[in-house]
Amino acid sequence: MATRRGFLQGAIAAALFGSVGLPGLARARAGNYALPADARTRADLTRHVDVFIGTGGHGHTFPGATLPFGMVQLSPDTYNAVWDSCSGYHESDGSIMGFSHTHLSGTGIGDMLDFLLVPVTGEVKLVPGPLDNPDAGYRSRYDHADEAASPGYYRVRLKDSGVHAELTATARAGLHRYHFPKGKPAHVLLDLCHGMQDKPGIPTRISDAQLRVVDERTLTGGRRVYQWAKGRYIYFAMRLSRPFKQVQLYDEDQPLAAGTRSADGTHLKAALHYPDAADAPLLIKVGISAVSADNALANLDAELPDFDFARVHAQAVAAWEKELARVRIDSDDDAQRRIFYTGLYHSLLAPTLFSDVDNRYRGMDLQIHTAPKGYNNYSTYSLWDTYRAAHPLLTLVQPERVPDLVQCLVRGANECPDGVGIWPLQGVETGCMIGYHSAVVLAEAHAKGFTGIDYKAAWPAYRKRAMDDTTHGLGEYRTLGYIPADNVDEAVSRTLEYAYDDWACAHLAQAAGASADARALRDRSRNYRNVFNRDSGFVQARLADGSWATPFDPRGMGHIAKWRDFTESNAWQATFLNQHDLYGYMDLYGGRDGFVAKLDELFSTSSELPADAPPDIDGMVGQYAHGNEPSHHVAYLFAYAGQPYKTQAMVRRLLREQYHDARNGLSGNEDCGQMSAWFVLSALGLYAVDPVSGNYIVGSPLFKRATLDVGNGRTLRIVANNSSEKNVYVQSLKWNGAPTNRAWLRHADLAAGGTLEFEMGSTPNLSFGANKKDLPPSFA
């Protein structure tokens, strides 16, 4: 557990940094600095965000400066070649390589880390050096006591160089401020070959890069990178507050001829020398674009016309305050409030802006397009994760942004040679994970009444995927009704998730007027039955000849190797991967009682896992694994069986046990906001088991009062009278003053605004939500 820190701001920080005067505030993680009262007023909600939560353990988050849904994530890189540093940063690493401008939040797989800047004193070193020997390269040691951050701001003191670095950002640009010590020659290294690596010692795969020195205060360039998102384009433009005295370009770590101002290659770097660096802070602003270096410069000049660090930081804080204020909670528990607002912060980092100030963007065909007037383009859709809670949360607290986010998926489906979105990243379909859950996000938006989305234009691409494509087992899925495990990896999970995508596509077909397709897909969405083994009581891998694969251990991930049959789950967890036909599924257990008995067993059986279980099978309660997304809806399934009191108890337990006010405070990968969105929605007392339905299941609200700005001047108030650590059970529920015995709610009602009032108690109300007429709809 990391120790808690206060905040750094104003004169206190100035004392630490000399006379430079740090603007704004920064939550540190280990120091003795208090936040002044005036700063608390200016930073009403950002002061409750700890951006370091998730930077330890397997959370894979980054602490640097960014805006809500920003294109730029300006953050320190501590390592770039191991799983737990796939965001570029891990709290256990003792040194910093430098500061790059793009990062992924909690994805469990790495990429990005574009355009590393390294402020250095002493001799020029062209390689970072290993973690265990920083002296061998340009990386510098640092202490967490000399590090602080808050939304839109990061600062650190680099011990080896003595440089104090500060970072802030706009949507498409980052601003650095470096304070160099006196008496040492200084330079800034720009490393264009830095990026995520497959493993230590294997260079980032770059097919071509360009570097241009425009003048003594301006550099531009770009590169094409073939890591996870293979073949993505990224460009930069950089302006300096003071001209450098000398520049040296390098290719393949060899100096180019003196006076060289332009280079093309795959391994480019530049050293900008400042013999008088200590005379005044050096500020560097960097704009990025996927279109061109000229567009990067246009982004930079539009968003950062000057070097006013205090103004940019203040604007970043204001942007975060605006979005965080969409949800206000009443809590006396500082730790819970910090976890909540950090979770909301993490939920607003992705998808990320991916169009320029002139509305041009690089499409999913890697060609240049122009977004329609009034729309932005976005990227970084971790759809297998985020369709479950992150996107449903955005429909409540970011309704104005939803048409943009969803219409991007429509455009992408029609642009991309590979078809509909699975995990699109910066113009490239990574194909990561299984299913094609962009269909779920579209169908959810339609069910919730969002306009400004061309659902009809989407349908041909989604029909092709559902009805014609044969990749990833889809051909066998259509002909056999399941995917045979002797032909395709992760066959059980693919079958289950294709069934849910069929459910989503049935709704898209209906929206497009394709009624026959809608009926066929609705019927096919029950293919989950074809991998359910009534004898074992579990979903199970099935072979092409129709037989069940053996050996079978419900704790294992496959009959011959881990991940062979399941995706981030085992048979215990995947058995409950049914989100749309709960009553049909209960029939497989002989009815409601058998289903509940199996659910009870899931949460109460041994948590023991096989020896080959991967490290991110985490957050275990019985065989429930909160660290992976297939489990996330499962605690809410009791409500469909008329026993929502069991949902209430288990959700409160998960809120308490799986989230902590610490750097290692997440039980699994953050996954672009999904892990945090589960907490935010559940703490409010809501969760969307089936996002396509447009409904939410009632849980157990953590806070006595919450107020949500749901758009169009409407307010949703959630009141939980007598809620406490012991009072976790719903005794009664009122909507706008009218009693209801239903343990579910419609999005349309919540989005219209009103008051949801819970009466909480310490003992279950067995009648609440128990009557058949009060059960949540499913397969409806």
C-alpha positions in Angstrom: 0.0 0.0 0.0 1.4 3.4 -1.0 1.4 6.1 1.6 -1.0 9.0 1.1 0.2 12.5 0.3 -1.2 15.9 0.3 -1.1 18.4 -2.6 1.6 20.8 -3.8 0.7 24.3 -5.0 1.8 27.9 -5.0 4.4 29.1 -2.6 5.0 25.7 -1.0 5.9 24.2 -4.4 7.9 27.3 -5.2 10.0 26.7 -2.1 10.8 23.2 -3.3 11.6 24.4 -6.9 13.3 27.6 -6.0 11.7 30.8 -7.3 10.0 29.3 -10.4 6.5 29.2 -8.9 4.4 26.2 -9.8 0.9 27.0 -11.1 -2.2 25.2 -9.9 -2.1 22.2 -7.7 -0.8 18.7 -7.8 -1.7 15.7 -5.6 1.6 14.2 -4.4 1.9 10.6 -3.1 4.4 11.1 -0.3 5.1 14.4 1.2 4.1 16.9 3.8 2.4 19.5 1.7 -1.1 20.8 2.3 -3.4 22.3 -0.3 -4.1 26.0 0.5 -7.8 27.0 1.1 -7.9 29.2 -2.1 -6.7 26.3 -4.2 -9.4 24.0 -2.7 -12.0 26.6 -3.9 -10.5 26.6 -7.4 -10.1 22.9 -7.5 -13.4 21.7 -6.1 -13.4 18.1 -7.5 -10.0 17.6 -9.1 -8.5 17.6 -5.5 -10.4 14.4 -4.9 -8.7 12.7 -7.9 -5.5 10.6 -7.3 -4.1 10.0 -10.7 -1.6 7.5 -9.2 -4.3 5.0 -8.4 -3.8 2.1 -10.8 -0.1 2.9 -11.6 0.9 0.0 -9.4 -0.1 -3.7 -9.5 -1.7 -4.6 -12.8 -3.8 -1.4 -13.2 -1.6 -0.2 -16.1 -2.6 3.5 -15.8 -0.5 6.6 -16.4 -0.2 9.7 -14.2 0.6 12.4 -16.7 -1.3 15.4 -18.0 -4.3 15.0 -20.4 -7.8 16.5 -20.9 -11.1 14.6 -20.9 -10.9 12.4 -24.1 -7.8 14.2 -25.1 -5.6 13.3 -28.1 -2.4 14.1 -26.1 -1.5 12.2 -22.9 1.8 13.8 -21.8 3.3 11.5 -19.2 6.6 10.1 -17.9 7.9 6.8 -19.3 9.6 4.6 -16.8 9.9 1.5 -19.0 8.6 0.4 -22.4 9.2 -3.4 -22.7 7.3 -5.3 -20.0 3.6 -6.1 -19.4 3.1 -4.1 -16.2 4.6 -1.0 -17.9 2.4 -1.1 -20.9 1.1 2.4 -20.1 4.7 3.5 -20.1 4.8 3.9 -16.3 4.8 1.7 -13.3 5.2 2.9 -9.8 7.8 0.2 -8.9 10.2 1.5 -11.6 12.9 3.7 -10.0 13.8 5.8 -12.9 12.3 7.8 -15.7 13.4 7.7 -19.4 11.6 10.9 -20.4 8.3 12.3 -21.3 6.3 11.2 -24.3 3.0 12.4 -25.7 0.7 9.4 -26.2 -0.3 6.7 -23.7 -2.9 4.0 -23.2 -4.8 3.7 -20.0 -4.9 0.2 -18.5 -5.1 -1.7 -21.7 -2.9 -4.7 -20.7 -1.2 -4.4 -24.1 1.2 -1.7 -25.1 1.8 0.8 -27.9 2.1 4.6 -28.4 4.8 6.5 -26.3 5.3 8.8 -29.2 8.0 11.6 -29.3 10.0 11.2 -26.1 11.6 14.4 -24.8 14.5 14.0 -22.3 15.8 17.0 -20.4 19.4 16.2 -19.5 22.6 17.7 -18.0 26.0 16.5 -18.8 27.1 14.4 -21.8 24.8 13.3 -24.6 23.7 9.7 -24.2 21.6 8.2 -27.0 20.2 5.1 -25.3 18.0 5.0 -22.2 20.0 2.3 -20.4 18.4 -0.5 -18.4 16.2 -0.1 -15.4 18.9 -1.7 -13.1 21.6 0.6 -14.4 20.4 4.1 -15.2 23.9 5.4 -15.4 24.3 3.5 -18.7 21.9 5.8 -20.5 19.8 8.9 -20.4 17.2 7.7 -17.9 17.3 9.4 -14.5 16.4 8.1 -11.0 13.6 9.8 -9.1 11.8 9.5 -5.8 8.0 9.4 -5.4 8.5 12.1 -2.7 9.6 14.4 -5.5 6.7 13.6 -7.7 3.2 15.1 -7.8 0.3 15.1 -10.2 -3.4 16.0 -10.5 -5.8 16.1 -13.5 -4.0 18.1 -16.3 -0.7 18.4 -14.5 2.4 16.4 -13.6 5.8 17.3 -12.0 8.9 15.5 -10.9 12.5 16.2 -9.9 14.9 14.0 -11.8 17.7 13.1 -9.3 20.5 12.4 -11.7 20.2 15.5 -13.9 18.8 17.8 -11.2 16.1 18.9 -13.6 12.6 19.8 -12.4 10.1 19.0 -15.0 6.4 20.1 -15.2 3.8 19.0 -17.7 0.4 20.2 -18.7 -1.8 19.8 -21.9 -4.5 20.9 -24.2 -6.6 18.5 -26.3 -4.0 18.2 -29.1 -0.8 19.5 -27.6 1.4 19.2 -24.6 3.4 21.8 -22.8 6.6 21.1 -20.9 8.4 23.4 -18.5 12.0 22.4 -17.5 14.0 24.0 -14.7 17.7 23.2 -15.1 20.3 23.4 -12.3 23.1 25.9 -12.5 26.7 25.0 -13.5 26.0 22.1 -15.8 25.8 22.0 -19.6 22.3 21.0 -20.6 20.4 19.6 -23.6 17.1 18.2 -24.6 17.1 14.9 -26.4 14.2 14.2 -28.8 14.0 10.4 -29.4 11.9 9.5 -32.4 12.6 5.7 -32.1 11.4 5.4 -28.6 8.1 3.5 -28.2 6.6 0.4 -26.8 8.7 -2.7 -27.5 7.6 -6.4 -27.7 10.3 -7.3 -25.2 13.5 -5.8 -23.8 16.2 -5.3 -26.4 13.8 -5.5 -29.4 13.5 -2.1 -30.9 10.2 -0.4 -31.6 9.2 -1.3 -35.2 9.3 1.9 -37.3 9.1 1.7 -41.1 10.0 5.3 -41.7 10.5 8.6 -39.9 11.2 12.2 -40.7 12.8 14.9 -38.7 13.1 18.6 -39.8 14.8 21.5 -38.0 12.7 24.4 -39.3 14.6 27.1 -37.3 16.2 27.5 -33.9 12.9 27.3 -32.1 10.8 24.9 -34.3 11.1 21.2 -35.2 8.7 19.0 -37.1 8.5 15.3 -38.0 6.7 12.1 -37.9 6.9 8.3 -38.1 5.0 5.2 -39.0 4.9 2.6 -36.3 4.2 -1.2 -36.6 3.7 -2.3 -33.0 0.2 -3.4 -31.8 -1.6 -0.9 -34.1 0.4 -2.0 -37.2 1.1 0.8 -39.6 -0.3 3.8 -37.7 0.9 7.3 -38.6 1.8 10.0 -36.1 3.3 13.4 -36.6 4.5 16.2 -34.4 5.4 19.9 -34.4 7.5 21.4 -31.6 8.2 25.0 -30.6 10.8 26.1 -28.0 10.5 29.2 -25.8 14.2 29.9 -26.3 16.3 29.1 -29.3 18.8 26.3 -28.9 22.5 27.2 -29.4 23.4 24.0 -31.3 21.5 21.0 -32.7 22.9 17.6 -33.6 20.9 15.1 -35.5 21.5 11.3 -35.2 20.6 8.3 -37.3 21.2 4.8 -36.0 22.9 6.5 -33.0 25.5 8.0 -35.3 25.9 11.8 -35.6 25.0 13.2 -38.9 27.2 15.8 -40.6 27.4 19.2 -38.8 24.8 21.6 -40.0 22.3 18.8 -41.0 18.8 20.1 -40.6 16.8 17.3 -42.1 16.8 13.5 -41.8 14.8 10.5 -42.9 15.3 7.0 -41.5 14.0 4.6 -38.8 16.2 5.5 -35.9 16.3 9.3 -35.6 17.2 11.5 -32.7 18.1 15.1 -32.0 20.0 16.8 -29.2 19.2 20.5 -28.6 21.9 22.2 -26.7 21.4 25.0 -24.1 24.6 26.1 -22.4 22.6 28.8 -20.6 19.7 26.5 -19.7 19.7 27.5 -16.0 19.1 31.2 -16.8 15.4 30.7 -17.2 12.9 27.9 -17.4 12.8 26.3 -20.9 9.3 25.7 -22.2 8.6 23.3 -25.0 5.2 22.9 -26.7 4.4 19.9 -28.9 1.3 19.4 -31.1 0.5 16.0 -32.6 -1.6 14.8 -35.6 -2.2 11.6 -37.5 -2.7 13.6 -40.7 0.6 15.5 -41.3 3.3 17.5 -39.7 1.6 20.6 -41.0 -1.6 19.7 -39.3 0.4 19.0 -36.1 1.7 22.6 -36.4 -1.8 23.9 -37.0 -3.1 22.1 -33.9 -0.2 23.4 -31.9 -0.6 27.1 -32.9 -4.4 26.9 -32.5 -4.3 25.5 -29.0 -1.0 26.8 -27.7 -0.4 30.3 -29.2 2.0 31.2 -26.4 4.0 29.6 -23.5 1.8 30.7 -20.7 2.1 27.5 -18.5 -0.2 28.9 -15.7 -3.0 29.7 -18.2 -2.8 26.3 -19.9 -2.8 24.5 -16.6 -5.7 26.5 -15.3 -7.7 25.7 -18.5 -6.9 22.0 -18.0 -8.1 22.1 -14.5 -11.3 23.9 -15.6 -11.9 21.3 -18.3 -11.7 18.5 -15.7 -13.8 20.4 -13.2 -16.5 20.8 -15.7 -16.7 17.1 -16.6 -16.2 15.8 -13.0 -19.0 18.1 -11.9 -21.5 16.1 -14.0 -21.6 13.8 -10.9 -21.6 15.2 -7.3 -21.7 12.9 -4.3 -22.3 13.5 -0.6 -19.8 11.5 1.4 -17.9 11.9 4.7 -15.4 9.2 3.7 -12.4 10.8 2.1 -11.0 7.6 0.7 -14.3 6.5 -0.9 -14.7 10.0 -2.4 -11.2 9.8 -3.8 -11.8 6.4 -5.3 -15.0 7.5 -6.8 -13.7 10.7 -8.5 -10.5 8.9 -9.6 -12.8 6.3 -11.1 -14.8 8.9 -12.9 -11.6 10.6 -14.1 -10.3 7.3 -15.5 -13.7 6.7 -17.2 -13.3 10.0 -19.1 -9.8 9.3 -20.6 -11.1 7.2 -23.6 -12.1 7.1 -26.4 -9.6 9.7 -27.4 -9.9 12.6 -29.8 -8.5 11.7 -33.2 -9.3 14.7 -35.5 -7.5 17.9 -36.0 -8.6 21.5 -35.6 -9.5 21.5 -39.3 -11.7 18.4 -38.7 -9.4 16.2 -40.8 -8.5 12.8 -39.5 -6.9 9.6 -40.6 -9.6 7.0 -41.1 -9.8 3.3 -40.6 -8.5 2.9 -44.2 -5.5 4.9 -43.2 -6.6 7.6 -45.7 -7.3 11.2 -44.9 -10.9 12.2 -44.3 -12.8 15.2 -43.0 -15.3 14.7 -40.3 -18.7 16.4 -40.9 -19.2 19.8 -39.5 -20.1 19.6 -35.8 -18.5 16.2 -35.3 -15.2 15.1 -34.0 -13.5 11.8 -34.7 -12.3 9.5 -31.9 -10.0 6.5 -31.5 -9.0 4.1 -28.7 -12.1 1.9 -28.4 -11.4 -1.0 -26.1 -14.8 -2.3 -27.0 -14.6 -5.8 -25.5 -14.1 -4.2 -22.2 -15.9 -0.9 -22.4 -19.3 -1.9 -23.8 -20.1 -3.4 -20.4 -20.0 -0.3 -18.1 -17.9 2.5 -19.6 -20.1 3.2 -22.5 -23.3 2.9 -20.5 -21.9 5.4 -18.0 -21.2 7.8 -20.8 -24.8 7.7 -21.9 -25.7 9.0 -18.5 -23.0 11.6 -17.8 -21.7 12.5 -21.3 -24.9 12.3 -23.4 -23.9 15.2 -25.6 -20.7 13.3 -26.6 -22.4 10.0 -27.4 -23.5 10.8 -31.0 -19.9 11.7 -31.8 -18.5 8.5 -30.2 -21.0 6.2 -31.9 -21.0 7.9 -35.3 -17.2 7.3 -35.4 -17.9 3.6 -35.2 -20.3 3.9 -38.1 -17.8 5.8 -40.2 -15.0 3.3 -39.2 -17.1 0.3 -40.1 -17.5 1.7 -43.6 -13.9 2.9 -44.0 -12.1 -0.2 -42.6 -11.0 -3.0 -45.0 -11.4 -5.4 -42.1 -15.0 -4.3 -41.4 -16.7 -3.4 -38.2 -14.9 -2.2 -35.1 -13.3 -4.7 -32.7 -10.5 -2.7 -31.1 -9.7 0.3 -33.3 -6.6 2.4 -32.5 -5.4 5.4 -34.5 -6.7 4.3 -37.8 -5.8 0.6 -37.4 -8.0 -2.3 -36.5 -5.9 -4.2 -34.0 -8.4 -7.1 -34.0 -7.6 -7.5 -30.3 -10.0 -9.6 -28.1 -13.0 -11.4 -29.4 -16.5 -10.6 -30.7 -17.4 -7.3 -32.5 -18.9 -5.4 -29.6 -19.1 -2.1 -31.5 -22.5 -3.5 -32.5 -23.5 -3.4 -28.8 -22.5 0.2 -28.4 -24.5 1.2 -31.5 -27.6 -0.9 -30.4 -27.4 0.6 -27.0 -27.4 4.1 -28.4 -30.4 3.3 -30.5 -32.3 1.7 -27.6 -31.6 4.8 -25.5 -32.9 7.2 -28.2 -29.7 8.9 -29.3 -30.0 10.8 -32.5 -27.4 12.2 -34.9 -26.2 8.6 -35.6 -26.8 7.0 -39.0 -27.9 3.6 -37.9 -29.1 2.7 -41.5 -25.6 3.4 -42.9 -24.1 1.1 -40.3 -26.3 -1.9 -41.1 -24.7 -3.2 -44.3 -21.3 -3.5 -42.6 -22.7 -5.2 -39.6 -24.9 -7.5 -41.7 -21.8 -8.6 -43.6 -20.1 -9.4 -40.3 -23.1 -11.3 -38.9 -24.2 -13.1 -42.0 -21.3 -13.5 -44.4 -17.8 -13.2 -42.8 -16.1 -16.4 -41.9 -13.1 -15.2 -39.9 -12.5 -16.1 -36.2 -14.9 -19.0 -36.3 -17.9 -17.1 -37.6 -18.4 -19.6 -40.4 -18.6 -22.6 -38.0 -20.7 -20.5 -35.6 -23.3 -20.1 -38.3 -23.3 -23.7 -39.6 -22.9 -25.6 -36.4 -24.4 -23.1 -33.9 -21.1 -23.1 -32.0 -17.4 -22.8 -32.6 -15.5 -26.1 -32.4 -12.6 -26.0 -29.9 -10.5 -28.3 -32.1 -10.5 -25.7 -34.9 -10.5 -22.2 -33.2 -9.0 -20.9 -30.0 -11.1 -19.4 -27.2 -14.1 -21.2 -28.9 -16.4 -21.2 -25.9 -16.1 -17.5 -25.2 -16.3 -16.6 -28.9 -19.6 -18.6 -29.1 -21.1 -16.8 -26.1 -20.0 -13.4 -27.2 -21.1 -13.9 -30.8 -24.5 -14.8 -29.4 -24.6 -11.4 -27.6 -23.5 -9.6 -30.8 -26.3 -11.4 -32.6 -28.7 -9.9 -30.0 -27.2 -6.4 -30.7 -27.3 -6.9 -34.5 -30.9 -8.0 -34.3 -31.7 -4.5 -32.9 -29.6 -2.8 -35.5 -31.4 -4.8 -38.2 -34.7 -3.7 -36.8 -33.6 -0.1 -36.8 -32.6 -0.4 -40.4 -36.0 -1.9 -41.4 -34.5 -5.4 -42.0 -37.1 -7.3 -40.1 -36.3 -10.8 -41.5 -32.6 -10.4 -40.5 -33.7 -9.1 -37.1 -35.8 -12.3 -36.5 -33.0 -14.6 -37.7 -30.4 -12.9 -35.5 -32.7 -12.8 -32.5 -33.2 -16.6 -32.8 -29.5 -17.2 -33.4 -28.6 -15.2 -30.2 -29.6 -18.3 -28.3 -26.7 -20.2 -29.6 -25.2 -20.0 -26.1 -27.3 -23.1 -25.4 -25.1 -25.1 -27.8 -22.0 -24.9 -25.5 -24.0 -25.6 -22.3 -23.4 -29.1 -21.0 -26.4 -30.1 -18.8 -24.4 -33.0 -17.3 -21.6 -30.8 -15.9 -23.8 -27.7 -15.4 -21.2 -25.5 -17.1 -20.5 -24.1 -20.5 -17.9 -26.3 -22.0 -15.7 -26.7 -25.1 -17.2 -28.7 -27.9 -15.4 -30.4 -30.8 -16.4 -30.4 -34.4 -18.0 -33.8 -34.1 -20.3 -32.5 -31.5 -18.6 -34.2 -28.5 -17.5 -32.4 -25.4 -13.8 -31.7 -25.1 -11.9 -33.5 -22.3 -10.4 -33.3 -19.8 -12.6 -30.7 -18.2 -11.8 -28.7 -15.1 -14.2 -25.7 -14.6 -11.2 -23.8 -13.0 -9.1 -24.2 -16.1 -8.9 -22.0 -19.2 -8.8 -24.8 -21.7 -8.9 -28.5 -22.2 -5.3 -28.7 -23.4 -3.8 -25.2 -22.7 -4.7 -22.0 -20.9 -6.8 -19.6 -23.1 -7.5 -22.5 -25.4 -11.2 -22.4 -24.8 -11.9 -19.2 -22.8 -11.0 -15.5 -23.0 -9.9 -14.0 -19.7 -12.1 -16.4 -17.9 -12.7 -20.1 -17.1 -15.8 -22.2 -17.2 -17.0 -21.0 -13.9 -16.9 -17.4 -15.0 -18.0 -17.9 -18.7 -21.0 -20.0 -17.6 -22.6 -16.7 -16.5 -21.7 -14.9 -19.7 -25.3 -14.4 -20.7 -26.5 -10.9 -20.6 -29.6 -10.9 -22.8 -31.7 -14.1 -22.3 -31.6 -14.7 -18.6 -34.9 -16.5 -18.3 -34.1 -18.8 -21.2 -30.8 -19.5 -19.4 -32.5 -20.3 -16.1 -34.5 -23.0 -17.9 -31.2 -24.9 -18.5 -30.9 -25.1 -14.7 -34.4 -26.3 -14.2 -35.6 -22.8 -13.3 -34.9 -20.0 -10.9 -33.9 -22.0 -7.9 -31.3 -24.0 -9.8 -29.8 -20.9 -11.3 -29.5 -19.2 -8.0 -27.9 -22.2 -6.5 -25.2 -22.2 -9.2 -24.7 -18.4 -8.7 -24.3 -18.9 -5.0 -21.8 -21.7 -5.6 -19.8 -19.4 -7.9 -19.2 -16.9 -5.1 -18.7 -19.4 -2.4 -16.5 -22.2 -3.9 -12.7 -22.3 -3.5 -10.8 -19.5 -5.3 -8.0 -21.9 -6.1 -6.7 -21.7 -9.7 -4.6 -23.9 -11.8 -0.8 -23.5 -11.7 -0.8 -22.0 -15.2 -3.3 -19.3 -14.4 -2.2 -15.9 -15.8 -1.4 -13.1 -13.4 -4.4 -10.9 -14.3 -6.9 -13.5 -13.0 -7.4 -11.3 -10.0 -10.0 -10.0 -7.6 -11.3 -13.5 -6.7 -14.5 -14.1 -4.7 -15.0 -17.8 -5.0 -14.5 -18.3 -8.7 -15.8 -14.9 -9.6 -12.9 -12.8 -10.9 -13.4 -9.1 -10.7 -10.1 -8.4 -12.4 -11.5 -9.5 -15.7 -14.5 -8.2 -17.5 -16.6 -11.4 -18.2 -17.4 -11.4 -14.5 -18.5 -7.7 -14.2 -22.3 -8.2 -14.6 -22.6 -11.4 -12.7 -23.3 -10.1 -9.2 -26.4 -8.3 -10.7 -27.9 -11.5 -12.1 -29.6 -12.4 -8.7 -32.1 -9.6 -9.5 -33.4 -11.6 -12.5 -34.1 -14.5 -10.2 -36.1 -12.3 -7.8 -33.4 -12.1 -5.1 -31.9 -8.6 -5.6 -30.9 -8.6 -1.9 -28.0 -11.0 -2.8 -27.0 -8.5 -5.5 -27.0 -5.7 -3.0 -24.8 -7.6 -0.5 -22.3 -8.8 -3.1 -22.0 -5.5 -4.9 -21.2 -3.7 -1.6 -18.6 -6.4 -0.9 -17.0 -5.9 -4.3 -17.0 -2.1 -3.9 -15.2 -2.5 -0.6 -12.7 -5.3 -1.5 -11.8 -4.6 -5.1 -11.0 -0.9 -5.1 -8.6 0.9 -2.8 -7.1 4.3 -2.3 -3.6 3.2 -3.3 -1.3 3.0 -6.3 -2.2 -0.7 -6.6 -5.8 0.0 -5.8 -7.3 -1.8 -8.8 -7.8 -5.5 -9.0 -7.0 -5.8 -12.7 -6.3 -3.8 -15.8 -8.1 -0.4 -15.9 -9.0 -1.2 -19.5 -9.8 2.3 -20.8 -12.2 3.1 -18.0 -14.2 -0.2 -17.7 -12.8 -1.2 -14.3 -13.5 2.3 -12.9 -16.9 2.7 -14.6 -18.0 -0.5 -12.8 -17.2 1.3 -9.5 -18.9 4.6 -10.5 -22.1 3.0 -11.7 -22.3 0.5 -8.8 -21.5 3.2 -6.2 -24.5 5.1 -7.6 -26.7 2.0 -7.2 -27.0 1.1 -11.0 -25.6 -1.3 -13.5 -26.5 -2.2 -17.1 -26.4 -6.0 -17.3 -27.7 -5.8 -20.9 -26.8 -2.4 -22.4 -28.8 -3.2 -25.5 -32.0 -3.3 -23.4 -31.6 0.3 -22.3 -32.3 -0.8 -18.7 -30.3 -0.7 -15.4 -30.4 -3.2 -12.5 -30.7 -1.6 -9.1 -27.8 -2.4 -6.7 -26.8 -0.8 -3.4 -25.9 2.9 -3.5 -22.7 3.7 -1.6 -23.4 7.4 -1.0 -26.3 9.0 0.8 -26.7 11.5 -2.0 -25.6 11.9 -5.6 -26.6 14.4 -8.2 -26.0 13.7 -11.9 -26.2 16.3 -14.7 -27.8 14.1 -17.4 -27.9 16.8 -20.0 -30.4 19.2 -21.5 -30.7 21.0 -18.1 -32.0 17.8 -16.4 -30.8 16.5 -13.1 -31.0 13.0 -11.7 -30.9 12.9 -7.9 -30.1 9.6 -6.1 -30.9 9.6 -2.4 -30.0 6.6 -0.2 -31.5 7.3 3.3 -29.6 5.5 6.1 -27.0 4.1 3.7 -23.9 2.9 5.7 -21.3 0.2 5.8 -23.9 -2.1 7.5 -27.1 -0.8 5.8 -26.5 -2.3 2.4 -30.0 -3.7 1.7 -32.8 -1.9 -0.1 -35.8 -1.7 2.1 -37.9 0.3 -0.4 -37.5 2.4 -3.5 -39.3 5.5 -4.9 -39.1 7.1 -8.3 -40.2 10.7 -8.2 -42.1 10.0 -5.0 -44.0 7.0 -6.3 -43.1 3.7 -4.6 -41.9 0.9 -6.9 -41.0 -2.7 -6.1 -39.0 -3.2 -9.3 -35.2 -3.7 -8.9 -34.6 -2.2 -12.4 -35.0 1.2 -14.1 -35.3 2.4 -17.7 -32.6 4.7 -19.1 -35.3 6.9 -20.6 -36.7 7.7 -17.1 -33.3 8.4 -15.6 -32.2 10.6 -18.6 -35.4 12.7 -18.2 -34.3 13.6 -14.7 -36.0 13.1 -11.4 -35.4 11.7 -7.9 -34.5 8.1 -7.1 -35.0 7.5 -3.4 -33.7 4.4 -1.6 -34.5 3.5 2.0 -31.6 1.3 3.2 -31.3 -1.1 6.1 -29.2 -3.8 7.7 -31.4 -6.8 6.9 -32.7 -7.9 3.5 -36.1 -7.1 2.3 -37.0 -10.4 0.7 -40.1 -9.1 -1.0 -38.4 -6.2 -2.8 -38.0 -7.2 -6.5 -39.2 -10.7 -5.8 -42.6 -10.8 -7.6 -42.7 -12.1 -11.1 -44.3 -8.8 -12.4 -41.4 -6.8 -10.9 -38.5 -8.8 -12.5 -36.3 -7.1 -15.0 -37.2 -7.7 -18.7 -34.8 -10.0 -20.6 -34.9 -11.1 -24.3 -37.5 -8.4 -24.7 
